Amino acid sequence: MIKTGQLRKIVDLAVFFVMFTVAVAGQDAAKKDEAKAKKEMTGTPVMWEKVDIAAQDVYNGPAGKMPDIGTVTFVSEEKGGHSTKYRIKDASGGTWVAKIGDEAQPETAAVRLLSALGYKTEINYLVPKLTIPGKGDFTNVRLEARPDNVERLDQWDWSKNPFTGTKEFQGLKIMMAFLNNWDMKSANNVILKNGDQLQYVISDLGVSFGKTGNNGLPVFWRAGRSRNMPDEYAEAEFIKELKSGKIKFVFNGKNMGLLNDVTVADGRWLADLLIQLSDQQIVDAFRAANYSDADVKLLSQSVKQRIRSLDLATQGTAADPKAAVAARSLIASGEVRNENN
């Protein structure tokens, strides 16, 4: 017969054994998860690559001409976000995420412009009309590709990533103000494993080409914001002033503080890319998004004006007297203000 004291020791040993086993199993699982994560993240981080901007097909986008979508098959509904989204397959078995609503057009155009500059982007197209079986008939549907050979990994963080402080990252931040993409949050970012590259991509640019919030106060910046409103985008200011070697933008949105460290040199780097875009390429970005002729004209003119503003504001130096005169003229007009002028 086992005595009480002996029984207690046996129970204690059994409990210890179980806890030890669970702990070891947990450590093994953690090591496996860590090893898996390291394997998945193997590759060269890339956000931007130098391209021949003049040769870019802005109408068709980063993947070239849109494949024949034809008849599609509904797969599932995608959860989360402002817009209704469905996962579908085309007749060839290709997988797409169809975005329905007012974010489809601006996202398509924004991807066209970023890709033309050399930034890594999603592959997307705007379909003027699409029938999704069981869901209905839709107009202006953004289709975003889900290629089998591209693995979608974790999101990347605006505040901490391999490109922090680089010209390409500073340029990308400026582009958010350029596009008025006020929803600049890390949840909209994704790392795509494409071959030996880990591509740092902004996956959601749908709030572009409208107006950012009315002020910079936390929470209250949301008041007055809009998306896909060409007339409001055209009326919105872009550059507020040049101060102590920094560019101050008129941008009231999520994580707006990330723009506080943008220098004139950063703006010059991006301006040197933007000025290589031809008038036709800029027009094609909005034609690809199926905007009306009037909106294509308005948005194209607005984009060209923003390029001109950034170009002149960042080259007004003694080394370039003509540019200096032009920049001072722009500042004097009230479009760009410089505390030193």
N, C-alpha and C positions, 0 to 999 in steps of 0.2 A: 504494500500500500504506500502511495506517494504522499509524503507529508506536505503540509501547507507551504512551508518554506521552500521545499524542493520544487513544488508546483509553480511558485512565484518565479523562481529562477528560470524554469523551463519557459514560462510565458515571456519573461523578459528577453531571453535569448531568441525566442521565435520572433518577437516584435523587432528586435535589433536586426535579425537576419532579413526580415521583410523590408525594413527601412533601408538597409544597406543595399539590397537588391534593386529597390526602386531608384535609389540615388545613382547607382552604377548605370542602370538602364537609362536614366535621365541624362547622365553625362555622355553616354554613348550616342544617344539621340541628338544631343546638342552638337557633338562633334560631327555627326553625319550631316546635320543641317548646315553647319558652318562650312564643311567641305563642299556641300552641294552649292551653297551660295558663292563660294570662291570659284568653283568650276563655272557657274553661270556667268559670273562677272569677269571671266577671263577675256581679255581683248584690249584693244587700244581705244581709250576714251576720245571721242571726236564730237565737237559741237559745230565747227565750221571748217570748211576747206576752200582754198582758193580755186575759183572757177573762172572760165572765160565768160564774164557776165554778158557781153554783147552777143554771144552765141547761144544763150539760154532760150529755150522754147517756153516762154512764160504762159502762153495759152494752154498748152497741154500739161505743163507742170513737171515735177521731178522724175516721173516714170514714163514720160512720153504720152503718146496718143492713148486715149481711154479704150480699153478692150470692149468688145461687143457685149454689153450687159444682157440684152435680150430678155428672156423670161427669167424671173427670179423666184427663189423658194424661201419662204419664211423659216427661220431657224429658232429664234428666241427674241425676247425683249431685253434690251440692255438697261440696267438699272442705274440711277444716279444722274445728277446734272440737271440743267434747266430744260434741255430739249428732250423730246421723245426720240428714242433710238431703237432700231431693230437690227439684229444680226441676220443677214441673208446670204444666200449662195446664188451665184449666177449659173447659167447653163453649162459652163465649163468646169464648175465645181469651185470656183474662186469665192473666197469669203470676204464679205464687206460689212461694215457697220453703217447703216443708213441713218443720218440725222435729219429730223424733220423740224421745220420751224424757222424762226428769224435768225438763227446763228449759222445756217447752212451757207448762205452767200458770203458773209464777211470772212468766215473761216477759210473758204476756198481761195478767196483773193489774197488773204494774209499769207497763206502757205505759198502761193505763187511768188509773192514778193520776197519772202525770206529765202526760199529755195534758190531764186535767181541770184541772190547775193552770195550764196555758198553755204547757208545754214542747213543743217540736217532737219528734215521735216517728215511728217507723215506723207503718205501717198493718197491724194484725194481728188475727186472730180465732182462737178455739180451736174446733176441730171435734171433737166427742166420738168419732166413728167415721169413718174414711176408708179406702177401698180404692184403692191405687195399683197399676195394672196392672203385673204383672211383679215387684212388690216385696212385696205382701202387704196384709193388713188391719191397721189400726192404730187405737189409741184415744188420745184426747187429743192431737191433732195441732195444732200451732201453724202457721197459714198466714200468711206475711208477704208483702205485696203487692209486686210489681215493676211499677208502672205505666209504660206506654210514654212518658208525658210527664214523667217524673221521672228525671233523670240522676244516677247514683251516681258521685261524684267521689272524692277521696282521703280518707283518715282525718284526723281532727283530733286535736291533742295536748292532753292534760290540763294539761301544764306550760306550754304557750304557745299561746294562741288569742286571737281578737279580744275575748273577754269576760272575760279574766283580771282579777280584782279587782272585777267588777260584782256586784250583788246577785243577779242571776239565775244567775250562775256559782257563786257561793258557795252559793246555795240548792240548786243541782243537786248539789253535793258533799255537802251535808247529806242530801239525798235518798238518796244511795248508802248512807250509814250508816243512814238511816231504813229502807231496804228490806233492809239487810244484803247489798247487792250487793258482795261482796268481790273480784270480778274487775274492779277499776277500772283497766283498761289501755287505752291509746290505740288498740290494734288492734281494740277493740270499738266504736270510734266511726266515724262516716261523715258526710260532707257531702253533702246532697241538694240538687241544683239543681232547684227547683220554681218555675216561672215566673220572677219576678225576685228570688226569695229563694235564698240559700245557707243551707240549714237545717242547723244543727249538732245532730246526733242521736246518741244512744247506741243502737247497732243491736243489741247483745246484752246483755240484762238477765236472762239465764236462771238465774243463780245466786242470785237473790233469795229472800227468805222462808225462810231457814234460819239457820244460825249461822256467824259469821265465825270465824277461827282462834282458838286458845287463848291466844296471846301475840303480842307485837309484834316478836319477833326475826326477822330476815331468814330466809327459807326456812321456818323453823319455825312461822311463823304459819299455815301450811297445815294443821297438825295440828288436828283437831277441827272443821274447816269442814264445812258441809253446804249443800245447796240443796233448796228445795221440801220443807222439813220444818216444817209449821205448828206442831207442839208445841215444837220447838227455837227457832223464831222467837219464840214467845210467852214462852218462859223467858229469852231473851237480854236483857241490859241494853242500854240505848240511850245515855243521857247519864251520863257518869262524874262530872263536876264542872264548876263555873264557876270560872275562875281568871284573874285579871288581865284581865277583860273578854272572855275567850275561852271558848268551849264545848269541853270535852274529851269526845269520844265514845268509847264502847266499840266500837272497830272495828279489827279486825286483818285487813287485807287488802292487796291490791296497791295500791301508791302511797298507803298510809295517811297518809303525811306531808303530803299535800295538804290534809288536814283540820286541820292545826295552826294555820292562820291564820283560822279561822272565828270571828267575833266574835258577841257576844250580839246586836248589831244585825242581823247577817246572819240569825241564828236567828229574830229577831222578824219580819223580812221574810217568811221562809218560813212561820212560824206563822200570820201574817195571811192567807196563802193557804189553808193546810191547814184552819183552823177554819171555812172557808166550805163545806167538803164536808159534805153531809148524811149521816146514818147510812145512808140508803138508797143513796146514791152509793157509799159505802165497801163496802157489802154487794154492790152490783152489780159492782164491780171483780173480786170473787172468784167471783161467779156466772158472769160472762163467761168465767172460766177453768175452769169446770166442776168446781169443788171440791165435795166432799160438803157436806151441810148442816152437819155438825159442824165441818168445817174452815172453812167460810164464817163461821160464828159465831166460832170461835177467832181466825181471822186478822183479822176485822173488829174484834173487841174489842182485839186487840193493836195494830192501827193507830190506833184511837181513843185508846188509852192513850199511845202515842208522841206523838200530836198534843197530848194534854193535858200530857205532860211538857215538850215543847218550848214550848208556850204559857205554862205557869206559870213555867218556868225563865227565860224571857226577858222577863217583865213584872213581876218581883218588885222594884219600885222604890217609893220614897217617894211618887211621883206617883200611885200606884195602891195604896193601903193594903190593900184586900181581896186584890188579886193578890199583894202582898208576903207577907201572912199565908199564903195558899195555897201560894206557892212555898217558904216556910220550912218549912211542914208537909211538903211533898213531899221537901225536902232532908233533914229530920229523919228521915223514914221510911227513908232510905237509898237511895231511887230516884234522887235527884239530890243530889250533894254539892257544897257551896260552901265554899271555904276561908274566906270572910268571915262565915260564919254558924256 
